[in-house]
Amino acid sequence: MAHRKWTDERIAATLDAVVADLGRMPTRTELAERDLAALWSAMRRNGGTRLWAQRASGGPGPATARRATPADRAAPPDHATPPDRATAPDRAAPPPEERIRVRAYFLAMEGAPGGPEAHWLRAERELAA
């Protein structure tokens, strides 16, 4: 297969198709099973998998996809800032269930022990603290 450049638009289109099929952000293994292992690497190079997972879960859509800047990488993730301390007063916090779902997903991606229920419960505890 010829080497093709992963642009933000191509990443978004490919990821959108997989998310539509699965109903959620795919894992690295699921992408590899679909012969899309390069997509994971491309997401990491173009803003990070967290950014793309956020977009897949209803954040800024693929049309607004952009490469992360050093300032983006230095900023703490959205789930680390309590809603009452948000930097922009008009920025609405995601619903609590959505924050739990995203954190549970990343616990699984980080290799936290346990299954989906354990990840969900741990995410609830972390976000409640």
N, C-alpha and C positions, 0 to 999 in steps of 0.2 A: 504494500500500500504506500502510496506517495505521501510524503510529509505535508500536512496541511497546517496552516497557521491558525491558532485559536484566537480569534478576536472576541471582544466582549459580546458582540452580537451573536456569534456562532456558539459561544458558551451558553448564552441565555436561551437560544433556540433549542439546543440539544438538551440542556437541563430541563427546560419547560416540558419537552416531550416525555422525558423520563418521569418527572414529577407528576404529570398528568396521568401516566400509566400506573404509577405506584400510589399516588395520592399523598405523597410526602417526599421529603428530601432523601435521595438514595444514599446508601452507605458506599464506601470505597469498594467493598467486595461486590456489591450489586452492580456497580458500574463496570467492574472488571468482567463480571459474568455476561454483560451485554457488549463486550468488546469496546468499552468506553473508558478504559483505565486512564488514558491520556486526558480525559475530561477532568478528573480529579486533580491531576498535576496542573492543568491549565487554570483551574479555579484557584489553586494555591498561589500561582504566579500572578494572577489578575485580581488581587483584592483579598484573597483568602476564602476558605470554605465557609467560614462563619458569615461573611458578607453575602455569599451566594445562597446560603441556607436561609438567611433573613429575607432575601428577595424572593426565594421560592415559597416562603411562608406568608407572603403578602406585603413585604416591604416594598421599596421602590422597584418598579417593574423593569423588565429587560430593556425597555426603550430608554431608561435612564441609567443603564449600566455604564460604569466608568471604572477606570483603573484606580485603585486606592493610592492615596498620596502618603508620604511619610507621616503627615499629621494624622491621617486616618489610622495608621498602624500604631501610633503612639497613644491614641485616645483609648480609654478603657471601654470594654464592650458595654452595650446598652443595658444589659441585665445587671451590671455592677453598680449602676447609679440609681438610687431610690427615686421613684417618681417625684417626690416632693423636693428633690435636689436637682432636678433636670436643669440643664444649662439654658434651654430655650423655654420660656414660660408658656408658649403656645403649643409645645410638643406634647402630644398625648401619649401616655404610657400604654404599652400593649396590654390587652386583657390578661389577668393573672394566669388563666389556663394556658394561653399562648406562651407566656414566659416560661411556665413549667414545662410545656412540651418542648420548647427549644432547648432549655437547659438539660432535660432528660436525653434529648438527642445527642447533645455534645458529651454528656457523661458516657453514653454508649460508644461514641467515636473515640473518646479518650481511653477506652478500655476499662472503665470502672467495672468492678465485679458485680455479678447479678444479671438479671434479665430486665425486660422492659418495665415490669412493675417496680422492681427495686430502684431502677433509675428514676422513675416517676416520683416515688416516695422520697428519695434522696433530694431530688430537685425541689420538691415542695418544702422540705426541711430547710434547705439552703436559702431559698427565696423568702421564707418566713422569718429567717434570722436577721 
